[in-house]
């Protein structure tokens, strides 16, 4: 005969709402654990690596496009998964936010526990002090009152409380080293602040680069159109930048015997705030590691280069002088390449004007010498400037409504025949060439330009504060030792003449060194000495 078990009558089955609540509670507990915070911190560091290894579109869009084209499907996959926009990607932002939430969830309960511990009295003296790792027991002829007074003097700076037991025995419980937990909390709050302020900096900060001629011409921080490249924070539209103006009076570079630069300096003037109204200029020496700080922005000196000066004399006698920055193609020697574009004056018909535009392209050598038939440069100083140029006439595409590089011409216009090469010439300083219509092009020398970067970060001071707080907190959590001392004084019983002193100690960390400190305390108590 077989029997079947009846199902339990009162089996508990949680409702869907309770199951959902339990799931959310367990998820929150897992997210706010210190282990999860450490894992997220590691993932954040790992997620930041592609930003250093791969080109980023907001920094160099052209190089990013070249990388994608060179790597085919792999480059396209990385592009779709936002590896070329790492710090603005969904997955990086998700890790960032989760880490911030995890830290807040970790720190909130720990802060409450710390506050409770700071208000609480030291723990009761254990009944059997002999079980403590450090223990000393001795007798003395001093009275219990004298021993207790000596103990209070000796343990100045310790959190302590005196208690009296039922049999008349008196004891002192003392603790020290609360700064260890304080340092731990300061470190983690500093890390949390660092994460928050970094995010705020990305929201409200901006950074731009621009080339400025070192000829005393003013440049003003009036809008993004004044920059060559501009990276704005998510909450910055570029219409309300901090107002200031600068002008570079000159530029000086010094080099080693091998041609390596070891000193950049530009005498400049600037104005901001009330100076913009009065027109007053203040001097400043701009160097690589000495940025100008004004109007809440920082102005850095990044690099320098040369601008060739060309004077064009047209057949009707009109003269145009143009100084356009050319970019270094070889940084050690400052051999540069670029394009100088010139409109012929006096032509009002737009169609005819587009057929008479001139472009001077090629190489600029600051210290020129000929390597066979090729012009090159031996050093970065402008000791013997020369150019090797191609001169074009035709339509430069300046009226097409599209932006174009100042360093080159549109080769598609050359291929279409709208821009035709007239001549190729090597020109030393002061030399000129004559075109087919009698136009004269003279190379008059070079002038320095300076690349500067303007950075605005409204929370940089707070970032520094958080970084310093992390260092102080880390030092405190590593160097401070948490320890406890108990002293029990038993008065002489009937028929006895000596007071019994028991001293016990416990280090709440595994750090070495507490044995020596406990030995000093116990020796002084036994000998009746006061003070630390």
Secondary structure as the mmCIF struct_conf table of DSSP 4:
data_model
#
loop_
_struct_conf.conf_type_id
_struct_conf.id
_struct_conf.beg_label_comp_id
_struct_conf.beg_label_asym_id
_struct_conf.beg_label_seq_id
_struct_conf.end_label_comp_id
_struct_conf.end_label_asym_id
_struct_conf.end_label_seq_id
HELX_LH_PP_P HELX_LH_PP_P1 UNK A 5 UNK A 8
TURN_TY1_P TURN_TY1_P1 UNK A 9 UNK A 10
HELX_RH_AL_P HELX_RH_AL_P1 UNK A 16 UNK A 31
TURN_TY1_P TURN_TY1_P2 UNK A 32 UNK A 32
BEND BEND1 UNK A 33 UNK A 33
HELX_RH_AL_P HELX_RH_AL_P2 UNK A 34 UNK A 53
BEND BEND2 UNK A 54 UNK A 54
TURN_TY1_P TURN_TY1_P3 UNK A 57 UNK A 59
HELX_RH_AL_P HELX_RH_AL_P3 UNK A 61 UNK A 80
TURN_TY1_P TURN_TY1_P4 UNK A 81 UNK A 84
BEND BEND3 UNK A 85 UNK A 85
HELX_RH_3T_P HELX_RH_3T_P1 UNK A 86 UNK A 88
BEND BEND4 UNK A 89 UNK A 89
HELX_RH_AL_P HELX_RH_AL_P4 UNK A 90 UNK A 119
BEND BEND5 UNK A 120 UNK A 120
HELX_LH_PP_P HELX_LH_PP_P2 UNK A 121 UNK A 126
BEND BEND6 UNK A 127 UNK A 127
HELX_RH_3T_P HELX_RH_3T_P2 UNK A 129 UNK A 131
BEND BEND7 UNK A 132 UNK A 133
STRN STRN1 UNK A 134 UNK A 140
BEND BEND8 UNK A 141 UNK A 142
HELX_RH_AL_P HELX_RH_AL_P5 UNK A 144 UNK A 154
TURN_TY1_P TURN_TY1_P5 UNK A 155 UNK A 157
BEND BEND9 UNK A 158 UNK A 158
STRN STRN2 UNK A 159 UNK A 164
TURN_TY1_P TURN_TY1_P6 UNK A 166 UNK A 167
BEND BEND10 UNK A 168 UNK A 168
STRN STRN3 UNK A 170 UNK A 176
TURN_TY1_P TURN_TY1_P7 UNK A 178 UNK A 178
HELX_RH_AL_P HELX_RH_AL_P6 UNK A 179 UNK A 204
STRN STRN4 UNK A 206 UNK A 213
BEND BEND11 UNK A 214 UNK A 216
STRN STRN5 UNK A 218 UNK A 220
HELX_RH_3T_P HELX_RH_3T_P3 UNK A 224 UNK A 226
BEND BEND12 UNK A 228 UNK A 228
STRN STRN6 UNK A 229 UNK A 232
TURN_TY1_P TURN_TY1_P8 UNK A 234 UNK A 235
BEND BEND13 UNK A 238 UNK A 240
HELX_LH_PP_P HELX_LH_PP_P3 UNK A 241 UNK A 243
STRN STRN7 UNK A 244 UNK A 248
STRN STRN8 UNK A 252 UNK A 255
TURN_TY1_P TURN_TY1_P9 UNK A 257 UNK A 258
BEND BEND14 UNK A 259 UNK A 259
STRN STRN9 UNK A 261 UNK A 272
TURN_TY1_P TURN_TY1_P10 UNK A 273 UNK A 274
HELX_RH_AL_P HELX_RH_AL_P7 UNK A 275 UNK A 278
TURN_TY1_P TURN_TY1_P11 UNK A 279 UNK A 279
STRN STRN10 UNK A 282 UNK A 287
TURN_TY1_P TURN_TY1_P12 UNK A 288 UNK A 289
STRN STRN11 UNK A 290 UNK A 290
STRN STRN12 UNK A 292 UNK A 294
TURN_TY1_P TURN_TY1_P13 UNK A 295 UNK A 296
STRN STRN13 UNK A 297 UNK A 313
TURN_TY1_P TURN_TY1_P14 UNK A 315 UNK A 316
BEND BEND15 UNK A 317 UNK A 317
STRN STRN14 UNK A 319 UNK A 330
TURN_TY1_P TURN_TY1_P15 UNK A 331 UNK A 334
STRN STRN15 UNK A 335 UNK A 342
HELX_LH_PP_P HELX_LH_PP_P4 UNK A 343 UNK A 344
TURN_TY1_P TURN_TY1_P16 UNK A 345 UNK A 346
HELX_RH_AL_P HELX_RH_AL_P8 UNK A 350 UNK A 353
TURN_TY1_P TURN_TY1_P17 UNK A 354 UNK A 355
BEND BEND16 UNK A 356 UNK A 356
STRN STRN16 UNK A 357 UNK A 365
BEND BEND17 UNK A 366 UNK A 366
STRN STRN17 UNK A 367 UNK A 367
STRN STRN18 UNK A 368 UNK A 371
TURN_TY1_P TURN_TY1_P18 UNK A 372 UNK A 373
STRN STRN19 UNK A 374 UNK A 377
BEND BEND18 UNK A 378 UNK A 381
BEND BEND19 UNK A 383 UNK A 383
STRN STRN20 UNK A 384 UNK A 384
STRN STRN21 UNK A 386 UNK A 394
BEND BEND20 UNK A 397 UNK A 397
TURN_TY1_P TURN_TY1_P19 UNK A 398 UNK A 399
BEND BEND21 UNK A 400 UNK A 401
TURN_TY1_P TURN_TY1_P20 UNK A 406 UNK A 407
BEND BEND22 UNK A 408 UNK A 408
HELX_RH_AL_P HELX_RH_AL_P9 UNK A 411 UNK A 415
TURN_TY1_P TURN_TY1_P21 UNK A 416 UNK A 417
BEND BEND23 UNK A 418 UNK A 418
STRN STRN22 UNK A 419 UNK A 428
TURN_TY1_P TURN_TY1_P22 UNK A 429 UNK A 430
STRN STRN23 UNK A 432 UNK A 434
TURN_TY1_P TURN_TY1_P23 UNK A 436 UNK A 437
BEND BEND24 UNK A 438 UNK A 438
STRN STRN24 UNK A 440 UNK A 456
TURN_TY1_P TURN_TY1_P24 UNK A 458 UNK A 459
HELX_RH_AL_P HELX_RH_AL_P10 UNK A 460 UNK A 479
STRN STRN25 UNK A 483 UNK A 490
TURN_TY1_P TURN_TY1_P25 UNK A 494 UNK A 495
STRN STRN26 UNK A 499 UNK A 507
BEND BEND25 UNK A 508 UNK A 509
TURN_TY1_P TURN_TY1_P26 UNK A 512 UNK A 513
HELX_RH_AL_P HELX_RH_AL_P11 UNK A 514 UNK A 527
TURN_TY1_P TURN_TY1_P27 UNK A 528 UNK A 528
#
